[in-house]
């Protein structure tokens, strides 16, 4: 079992190139099924989740090569609609292949994804959207059996109203409807930067998707899309993670590739806390003199404060001047990092969906355990500033979402090693 060993007390300084967005890359990899032929995806991060999606594409019949951040994906021969449990159970986002298989083959037989450490993670919004597109859904032996029964339903105009602004449900409906014969309206769809990026990719491949009066309109194209070459943009959750890492270590870091508009929710909060954040010609620069005020956040769908940055901010607020309140509205169990932070000396009271954090002067290094991607990286950030040595175990969670995290942090001055 690998772990990160961190000696706290080193400022982060310098510049770091942000990797491509995991949550944009995964749906775009699935979308290549809709456009038969050879795709080139650049700026692809070397992450556990990407390797899982590569396996899934190969199972459907695609050939995939991954060389130095470029994926060469040939989807000329897609012939298998079945995706096994052992792949879907490793990563919930695997379920995105369902919409792509429906769009390409008109059928899909995909294991129902399980929950994970941050909550049950239902898929009712996905299935409702598919049914509205005329797809017949059957469940058997833990598998979703989806058949585009009578295709003519997909030729009519369809209006799908999501109760939850679900990211992957919105993406799955986009994938299933991009080549449909009718026009599809998605009401209350999610609007995260990776949704916009998927829409850009599909439009470059020949789809006609626009956002009109807050409704995602998928115009009819009625035929398959064409393959293309595309560059994945910077991961705004990695950007936010490094912004918080810079702040917690009283550092001064430039984040190459970061886009201001994607990170506005966190930038506003950090500025409120007294942190200097400025736009540079190739990204964003963050610096602070060490002390920062408390603040309160409530996670929400984009453009609200992203739930994927809540654990990292909680670590920062553990050392803020004053009391902060963090409310997690998106997931039932996204405070797994808090008991570990308390072991490092944080003062936090969890009450249902809210955590009340009383800032302390210092944290002390300890042995802690990651239980999901973002909760795990929150413990690394705390370790960067804690007095003494911190060991973070179960870092396979972190490797799912961050490429060479310890290498990037070391380059910026942190003392961190990967040990078994
Ligand atoms: C995506 O997960 C991200 N994953 C998550 O990032 C992120 O935390 C989440 O969106 C919210 O931004 C990928 O993009 C691969 P949701 P997703 O469906 O789509 C409820 C990370 O660390 N819901 O937007 O699974 C659900 O319970 C990961 O990179 C339903 O009720 O999240 C939750 O309360 C963690 N029914 C809310 O919607 C459904 O059918 C938002 O979930 C689907 C979701």
Boltz pocket constraint, residues with backbone or C-beta under 6 A from the ligand:
constraints:
  - pocket:
      binder: B
      contacts: [[A, 22], [A, 23], [A, 26], [A, 92], [A, 93], [A, 119], [A, 120], [A, 121], [A, 122], [A, 123], [A, 124], [A, 125], [A, 126], [A, 127], [A, 164], [A, 165], [A, 166], [A, 167], [A, 168], [A, 169], [A, 190], [A, 307], [A, 308], [A, 329], [A, 330], [A, 331], [A, 373], [A, 374], [A, 401]]
      max_distance: 6.0
